[in-house]
Amino acid sequence: MEFVKDLKWKEGMDVNELVSSLGKVGFQSVELKKAQENIIKMKKDGAKIYLTFTSNMVTSGLRGFFAQLIKLGIPDVIVTTVGGMEEDIMKAYGEEFVIGDFQANDVELYEKGVNRVGNLFIRNESYSKFEDLVSPIIKGIYSKKKRVTPSEIFKEIGLGLKDEDSILYQAAKNNVPIFCPAITDGAFGFHLFMFQQNNKDFIVDVVKDFQNILFSTSQDEKKGLISLGGSISKHHAILACLLNGGLDYAVYMTTARHTSGSMSGATTNEAKSWGKVKDDSDAITVIGDVSINFPLVMISVLEELKKDEII
């Protein structure tokens, strides 16, 4: 039996100590600590780890942290949405996003050519520069291969970047595949469409990549998932694992609620009804802002893994 313990600051407290103390506070703090323990278990058990996240997390300052985690060998497979890859490329070429205000006047922002993502601002000029960058990249890929998968496209782009804080760069360098099932759902997809109008033999084979993600694991492998947010990224990783025996470990972090019946809000318990998560698996759902919860959990995980000389 566990009892609630008061949280107290002490001089020199590190993140691991903080997360451990939060595990006795109650409510979502307890789930936060369980998530940390779960990720440590999946890493120590040699599980193949799938990391999924939505593009807004790359808009934020989590982008460099994701790249660092890839460099440290935490995820083996990444599934994400195309907006994040666009913004990873933008930032790799020096674009900076502004911290604004949730209550900003959106009509004024529109008139100034500024796009709002929560309390973060992205200028239209960033997308104009992106167009100048991506067009020759697509042309270069086409010159090498007429039929490509999204994961091949992103590896090729990553190999051409020089930014240590880039997700694409670190993934390409460390041979971590990036799957992006909805590659057309953004500016990048529009440029693919425009290029194809003049190059009818250029094919982006999304179905082939679906096969690749299904074959990225097997029945025999231990499988773990760290899912940040939800949507198509989360479901593709889960489906791949479902068809290969189900997940042994799962950590979901989201602000969505299970009462909506959505994929984003679906809990790890709900996943067990589908066989996506094994009956006896370690599975935790943490409700709250990923920009707060994920750094707390993962820095605590890294401190533990470093102490045990696993990273």
C-alpha positions as CSV (number, residue, x, y, z in Angstrom):
1,M,0.0,0.0,0.0
2,E,1.3,3.4,-1.0
3,F,0.7,6.7,0.9
4,V,0.6,10.3,-0.2
5,K,3.8,12.2,0.7
6,D,4.3,15.9,0.6
7,L,6.5,17.3,-2.1
8,K,9.4,19.3,-0.8
9,W,12.2,21.1,-2.5
10,K,15.8,20.3,-1.4
11,E,18.9,22.0,-2.5
12,G,20.6,20.3,-5.5
13,M,17.4,18.3,-6.4
14,D,17.8,16.8,-9.9
15,V,15.0,16.0,-12.3
16,N,15.0,12.3,-11.4
17,E,14.4,13.2,-7.7
18,L,11.7,15.6,-8.7
19,V,9.8,13.0,-10.8
20,S,10.2,10.4,-8.0
21,S,8.8,12.8,-5.5
22,L,5.9,13.6,-7.8
23,G,5.1,9.9,-7.9
24,K,3.9,10.2,-4.3
25,V,1.8,13.4,-4.8
26,G,-1.2,12.0,-6.5
27,F,-3.4,12.5,-9.6
28,Q,-1.5,12.7,-12.9
29,S,1.8,13.1,-11.0
30,V,1.6,9.4,-10.1
31,E,1.1,8.5,-13.8
32,L,4.1,10.6,-14.7
33,K,6.3,8.5,-12.5
34,K,4.8,5.3,-13.9
35,A,5.6,6.6,-17.4
36,Q,9.2,7.1,-16.4
37,E,9.4,3.6,-15.0
38,N,7.8,2.1,-18.1
39,I,10.2,3.8,-20.6
40,I,13.2,2.6,-18.5
41,K,11.8,-0.9,-18.6
42,M,11.2,-1.0,-22.3
43,K,14.8,0.3,-22.9
44,K,16.4,-2.2,-20.5
45,D,14.3,-5.0,-21.9
46,G,15.7,-4.3,-25.4
47,A,12.3,-3.5,-26.8
48,K,12.0,-1.9,-30.2
49,I,10.8,1.6,-29.4
50,Y,8.4,3.5,-31.6
51,L,8.3,7.3,-30.9
52,T,5.3,9.1,-32.4
53,F,4.5,12.8,-32.3
54,T,2.4,15.5,-34.0
55,S,3.8,18.4,-35.9
56,N,3.0,21.1,-33.3
57,M,5.7,19.5,-31.0
58,V,8.3,20.3,-33.7
59,T,7.0,23.9,-33.9
60,S,7.9,24.1,-30.2
61,G,11.3,23.7,-28.6
62,L,10.9,20.0,-28.3
63,R,12.4,19.6,-31.8
64,G,16.0,19.6,-30.6
65,F,15.2,17.3,-27.7
66,F,13.7,14.7,-30.2
67,A,16.9,15.0,-32.2
68,Q,19.0,14.4,-29.1
69,L,17.0,11.4,-28.1
70,I,17.6,9.9,-31.5
71,K,21.3,10.6,-31.1
72,L,21.3,8.9,-27.7
73,G,19.6,5.8,-29.3
74,I,16.2,5.9,-27.5
75,P,13.8,5.5,-30.5
76,D,14.2,2.8,-33.2
77,V,11.3,4.0,-35.4
78,I,9.6,7.4,-35.7
79,V,6.1,8.1,-37.0
80,T,5.0,11.7,-37.4
81,T,3.1,14.2,-39.5
82,V,4.5,16.2,-42.4
83,G,4.2,19.7,-40.8
84,G,6.9,18.7,-38.3
85,M,9.2,17.7,-41.0
86,E,8.6,20.9,-42.8
87,E,9.4,22.9,-39.7
88,D,12.5,20.8,-39.0
89,I,13.8,21.7,-42.4
90,M,13.0,25.4,-41.8
91,K,14.8,25.5,-38.5
92,A,17.7,23.6,-39.9
93,Y,18.2,26.5,-42.4
94,G,18.0,29.1,-39.7
95,E,14.3,30.0,-39.4
96,E,13.1,31.0,-35.9
97,F,9.6,31.0,-34.6
98,V,8.3,33.6,-32.2
99,I,6.8,33.1,-28.8
100,G,3.5,35.0,-28.9
101,D,0.2,34.9,-27.1
102,F,-2.7,32.5,-27.0
103,Q,-5.0,35.6,-26.9
104,A,-3.4,37.4,-29.9
105,N,-5.6,39.2,-32.4
106,D,-5.7,36.6,-35.2
107,V,-7.2,39.0,-37.8
108,E,-4.2,41.4,-37.2
109,L,-1.8,38.5,-37.4
110,Y,-3.3,37.4,-40.8
111,E,-2.9,40.9,-42.1
112,K,0.7,40.9,-41.0
113,G,1.4,37.5,-42.7
114,V,1.8,35.7,-39.4
115,N,0.4,32.2,-38.6
116,R,-0.4,31.2,-35.1
117,V,0.1,27.7,-33.6
118,G,-1.2,28.1,-30.0
119,N,1.1,30.8,-28.6
120,L,3.8,30.4,-31.3
121,F,4.0,32.5,-34.4
122,I,5.3,31.5,-37.9
123,R,5.7,34.1,-40.6
124,N,4.6,33.5,-44.2
125,E,8.2,34.3,-45.2
126,S,9.2,31.0,-43.5
127,Y,7.0,29.1,-45.9
128,S,8.3,31.1,-48.9
129,K,11.8,30.2,-48.0
130,F,10.8,26.6,-47.5
131,E,9.5,26.5,-51.0
132,D,12.8,27.8,-52.3
133,L,14.6,25.1,-50.3
134,V,12.3,22.1,-51.1
135,S,11.9,22.4,-54.8
136,P,15.6,21.6,-55.7
137,I,15.5,18.9,-53.0
138,I,12.6,17.1,-54.7
139,K,14.2,17.6,-58.1
140,G,17.4,16.0,-56.8
141,I,15.5,13.0,-55.4
142,Y,13.7,12.6,-58.7
143,S,16.9,12.5,-60.6
144,K,18.1,9.5,-58.6
145,K,14.8,7.6,-58.3
146,K,11.4,8.1,-60.0
147,R,9.4,6.0,-57.4
148,V,10.2,6.7,-53.7
149,T,8.6,6.2,-50.4
150,P,8.1,9.0,-47.8
151,S,10.7,7.4,-45.5
152,E,13.2,7.4,-48.4
153,I,12.5,11.0,-49.1
154,F,13.1,12.1,-45.5
155,K,16.3,10.0,-45.2
156,E,17.6,11.7,-48.4
157,I,16.8,15.1,-47.0
158,G,18.3,14.3,-43.6
159,L,21.6,13.2,-45.2
160,G,21.8,16.7,-46.8
161,L,21.4,18.6,-43.6
162,K,24.1,19.8,-41.3
163,D,22.2,20.7,-38.2
164,E,22.8,18.5,-35.1
165,D,19.5,19.7,-33.7
166,S,17.6,18.4,-36.7
167,I,15.3,15.4,-36.3
168,L,15.8,14.5,-40.0
169,Y,19.6,14.8,-39.7
170,Q,19.9,12.6,-36.6
171,A,17.5,10.0,-38.0
172,A,19.4,9.7,-41.2
173,K,22.8,9.6,-39.5
174,N,21.6,7.0,-37.0
175,N,19.6,4.9,-39.5
176,V,16.2,5.5,-37.7
177,P,13.4,5.4,-40.2
178,I,10.9,8.3,-40.2
179,F,7.4,7.2,-41.4
180,C,5.0,10.0,-42.5
181,P,1.7,8.4,-43.7
182,A,0.1,11.7,-44.5
183,I,2.9,13.2,-46.4
184,T,0.5,15.3,-48.6
185,D,-1.1,17.0,-45.5
186,G,0.9,20.2,-45.7
187,A,3.1,22.5,-47.7
188,F,5.5,19.7,-48.6
189,G,2.7,17.6,-50.1
190,F,1.6,20.6,-52.2
191,H,5.1,20.9,-53.6
192,L,5.1,17.2,-54.4
193,F,1.8,17.7,-56.2
194,M,3.2,20.6,-58.2
195,F,6.3,18.8,-59.2
196,Q,4.3,15.7,-60.3
197,Q,2.3,17.9,-62.7
198,N,5.4,18.3,-64.9
199,N,6.9,14.9,-64.0
200,K,4.1,12.3,-64.4
201,D,6.5,9.4,-63.7
202,F,7.3,10.7,-60.2
203,I,5.5,8.5,-57.7
204,V,5.5,8.8,-53.9
205,D,4.6,5.3,-52.8
206,V,2.7,5.7,-49.5
207,V,1.4,2.1,-49.6
208,K,5.0,0.7,-49.9
209,D,5.9,2.6,-46.8
210,F,2.9,1.1,-45.1
211,Q,4.4,-2.3,-45.8
212,N,7.7,-1.0,-44.5
213,I,6.3,0.0,-41.2
214,L,4.4,-3.2,-40.9
215,F,7.6,-5.1,-41.5
216,S,9.6,-2.9,-39.1
217,T,9.1,-5.3,-36.3
218,S,8.1,-9.0,-35.8
219,Q,6.2,-11.3,-33.6
220,D,9.4,-12.3,-31.7
221,E,10.5,-8.8,-30.8
222,K,9.6,-6.9,-27.7
223,K,7.8,-3.7,-28.7
224,G,7.4,-0.4,-26.9
225,L,5.6,2.8,-27.8
226,I,6.0,6.4,-26.7
227,S,3.1,8.2,-28.2
228,L,2.9,12.0,-27.9
229,G,-0.5,13.4,-29.0
230,G,-2.4,11.1,-31.2
231,S,-3.9,11.0,-34.7
232,I,-2.4,9.1,-37.7
233,S,1.1,8.9,-36.2
234,K,-0.1,7.1,-33.1
235,H,-2.4,4.7,-35.0
236,H,0.2,3.6,-37.6
237,A,2.7,2.6,-35.0
238,I,0.0,0.8,-33.0
239,L,-1.3,-1.0,-36.0
240,A,2.1,-2.2,-37.0
241,C,2.6,-3.6,-33.5
242,L,-1.0,-5.1,-33.4
243,L,-0.3,-7.1,-36.6
244,N,3.0,-8.3,-34.9
245,G,1.5,-9.6,-31.6
246,G,0.8,-6.3,-29.8
247,L,2.8,-3.9,-27.6
248,D,4.7,-5.1,-24.5
249,Y,5.1,-1.5,-23.3
250,A,3.2,1.7,-24.0
251,V,3.2,5.3,-22.8
252,Y,0.6,7.7,-24.1
253,M,0.8,11.4,-23.4
254,T,-2.1,13.6,-24.5
255,T,-4.4,16.4,-23.6
256,A,-7.3,14.6,-25.4
257,R,-10.0,12.8,-23.3
258,H,-11.1,9.2,-23.8
259,T,-14.8,10.3,-23.7
260,S,-14.5,11.7,-27.2
261,G,-13.9,8.2,-28.7
262,S,-11.0,9.6,-30.7
263,M,-7.6,8.0,-31.4
264,S,-5.9,10.9,-29.7
265,G,-7.9,10.4,-26.5
266,A,-7.9,6.6,-26.6
267,T,-6.1,5.2,-23.5
268,T,-3.8,2.2,-23.2
269,N,-6.6,0.3,-21.5
270,E,-8.9,0.9,-24.5
271,A,-6.1,-0.4,-26.8
272,K,-6.2,-3.7,-25.0
273,S,-9.7,-4.4,-26.3
274,W,-8.2,-4.3,-29.8
275,G,-5.2,-6.4,-29.0
276,K,-2.9,-3.4,-29.8
277,V,-1.5,-3.6,-26.3
278,K,-1.0,-7.0,-24.7
279,D,-3.2,-7.9,-21.7
280,D,-0.2,-8.2,-19.4
281,S,1.8,-5.2,-20.8
282,D,3.1,-2.2,-18.9
283,A,0.9,0.5,-20.2
284,I,0.4,4.1,-18.9
285,T,-1.6,7.1,-20.1
286,V,-0.6,10.5,-18.9
287,I,-3.1,13.4,-19.4
288,G,-1.5,16.8,-19.7
289,D,0.6,19.1,-21.8
290,V,3.4,17.2,-23.6
291,S,5.6,20.2,-23.7
292,I,5.8,19.9,-19.8
293,N,5.3,16.2,-19.1
294,F,7.6,14.7,-21.8
295,P,10.8,16.6,-20.8
296,L,10.2,15.8,-17.2
297,V,9.8,12.1,-17.8
298,M,12.5,11.8,-20.4
299,I,15.2,13.7,-18.6
300,S,14.5,11.6,-15.6
301,V,14.7,8.5,-17.8
302,L,18.0,9.7,-19.3
303,E,19.5,10.3,-15.8
304,E,18.6,6.8,-14.8
305,L,19.9,5.2,-18.0
306,K,23.1,7.2,-17.8
307,K,23.6,6.1,-14.2
308,D,23.2,2.5,-15.3
309,E,25.6,3.1,-18.3
310,I,22.9,2.2,-20.8
311,I,23.4,5.4,-22.7
